[in-house]
Amino acid sequence: MPDACGEVMIRCACGGEVTGTWPAALAATQDHGRSIHDLVATEEQIRAMATPAEGGPAEGGPAATSS
């Protein structure tokens, strides 16, 4: 379950990925769903897809990124 402090990675079925803090990743994923798939995903649906990110800013990886 994502928290406000950690980095999460969310992968869409289309292959798009978003990595960042939970609030940034949530917003980017909702934007991806609306703009690419014409769908509105709830926070609960997106939370179920989120996993802890590896290589986040604390480890030298990218912050909020979207594909």
N, C-alpha and C positions, 0 to 999 in steps of 0.2 A: 504494500500500500504506500503510495507516494506521500511524502511529507513536505512541509513548506521549505525546509532547509536543503534537502538532498536534490541531486540531479536525477531526472527520470528520462527514459527513452520510450517513445511511443511509435510503434510500427503499424502502418495502415496495411490493409490487405492488398492495396495496389503497389506496395513496396516503398511508399514514401515514409520517411522517418523524421521525427522531431525529437531533439534532445535539449534539455534545459531544466530550469527550476520548475516545480509543479505549476505555478501560475502561468509562467511563460509558455510551457509546453502545452498546457490545457488550451490557452488562447490560440496558439499556432495550430493545434490539431483541429479545433473547432473551425478556424478559418480555412484550413485545408479541406475539411469536409464540405463546407459551404461552397467554396470556389471551384473545387475540382469535381466533387461528386454530387453537388446540389442536395446535400443532406445536413441535417442538424443533429449532431450527436450530443447526448447529455453528458454532464460531468461524470455520472456514474458509469456510463458506457466507456468513456475514455479512461477512467480510473482502472477499469477492468483490463485495459490493454497496456497499461503502463508497467514498466519494469525499471529497477534501479539502473542508472546509466553507469558505464565504466568509462574512465578517462575523461571525466568532467573537468571543469576549471581547476578544481583542487588537484587534479592529476595532470594538468597541462592540456586537457582536451578542449573542444569548442564549447562555448556557452550556447544559448538558445539558437538552434539551427533548424532549418526546415528543408525538406526535399519535396 
